[in-house]
Structures are given as C-alpha cells and as structure tokens.
C-alpha cells in the first residue's frame, strides 16, 4: 500500500526567521497603544529617564486671574526656580529633563495610526518569514 507524502510538515524556523519573529513580537508588544494611557515603550522611557519622579517639570503659565494673588505667584515662582536650578545642573540632567518633557504627555503618534502601522509591521514580518521558508 502506498501512502501519500505531505509536504506541509511543520519545520522549525531558521535563524533568520527567528530574528524576524522575535523582533516583530517585541516591537508589537512594546509599541501597541492601549485604549487609555501609554504604550509599554513610553512607560519604559519615562521610568528610565526619571525612575523616582524627582525631576521637576516646567509649570504651566500662571492663569490671568491669579496674577493678583501673591501666594499663587510665589508658589509658581518657586516651582519655576526649582525647574531652572535642576536644568542648570549637568548636561545629563538637562538631557533627561528634555526627554521627560517630550514623552510625558502622550505617545508621539495617534493610537489609531500607531495600531495600523504595527499591524502592517506584523503582516510584513509574517510575509518575510513565509518568503524565507520557501528558500
């Protein structure tokens, strides 16, 4: 009796395929934006830049109605002086403060666009792995 041979035997991925699979998986996991909040990558950057939350942020401008309130002006000036005192420190502190200011608000790309780009990355990665399988 003759048995049919199946060419669709599952094979282990090659080294190049594993690199594509792992890289795509890590990028997708780190960069995927949740429905609210920031991606894991942005949270990691914030933590690396300021792990203890000790770097001061530049306070928002004083609202027009509070410019007559001496206590509010003094508190605002104290926050500003703390910010500029820290900023005038080392070059590393200035770099950390600039990076914190850049990523503190939101992710740099709109979440819906980011999801589309990440799905595209996943599809292209899958096609690349499939294409490498044919060689």
N, C-alpha and C positions, 0 to 999 in steps of 0.2 A: 504494500500500500504506500502511495506517495503522499507526503504531507506538504502543504504549501508553506513556503518560507515568507515570513513577514519582514519587510524592510523597515517597518516602523518600530523597531526595537528602540527602547529608551536608552540613550547613551549619556554618559557623564559629559558635562560641558567641558570644553577645552579651557586652557589657561586664559586665553583672550576672552572667551565667552564669560568666564567667571568675573574677570575685571569689569566687563560691561554690566553684568548683572548686579554686582556689589556696588559699583559706583552709582548706577541709576537708583538702586534701592535706598542708598544712604542720602542722596540728593532729594529724592521724593519724600522721605521721612522727615528730613530736617527742614525742607523748604515749604512743605504743604501748609497753607494757611488754615487755621481753624475757623469756625463760624464767628467766633468772637475772640479777641486777643491777638497775640502774635505767634508766628511760627517758632518752632524749636530753635532754628538758627538764630533768629533775632533775640530770643531769650538767652541763648548761649553767649552771643556777642555782648549783650547788656551785662551778664554776670561776669564775663571775663574782664570787661572794662572797669566795672565797679562792683566787685563781689560783696562789699559790706554796705553799699549805698552811701558812702561817705563823701563822694564828690558833689559839690554844690551845683545847682542849676541856676542859670541866669533868671532872675524873677521877671515875671511879665511886667510890662509898663504899669505904672500906677494909674488906676482909673481916674477920670476927670473929677469925679465927685469927692475923692479922698485927698486931693491936693491941699485942702484946708485943714485936714486932720493931722496934727503934729505927730501923734503917736504912730499913725499909719505910715507917714513919711519916714520917720525914724526907723521903723521896723523894715521898711523897704530898702532904705539906705544901708542898713546893717546886712541884709541879705546880699545886696549888690557888692558891698565891700568884702564879704566872705568869698563871693564868687571871684572877684578880681584878685584877691590875695592868693587864692588857690591857683588861679590861672597864671599868675606871675611867677609861680614856682618853677619846677623843672620842665623841660621840653616833653618828657614822658607824661607828666600830669596834663599839660596842655593838649597833647595828642589824645589822651584818654577822655578829656572833657569834650573835645570836638567830636569824637566818635560817639560818646554818650548822647550828645545833643542831636546827632544825626539819626540815631536809631531809637531814641526814647519815645517818640510819638507813635509811629506806625511802621509797618513794613514798607519798603521803598516802592513796591508795585501793588496796584489794586488787587485784592484777593481773587476776584473772578479771572482777571488776566493771568495772575500767577498760577492758578489752577489749570488754565488752558495750556500755558507753557509747560507745566510739569507733566500734564497728560501727554503732550506732544513729545517730551523727552522720554517718557515711558514707552510710547509707541515706537519711536525711532530706535530706542535701545533694544526692544523686542525684535524689531526687524533686523537690526545688526546682528544679534545673536543668532537669529534664524538664518541669515545670509552666511555667517561664518560656519554654520552647521553643514552647509551644502558643499563646502570645500573638502 
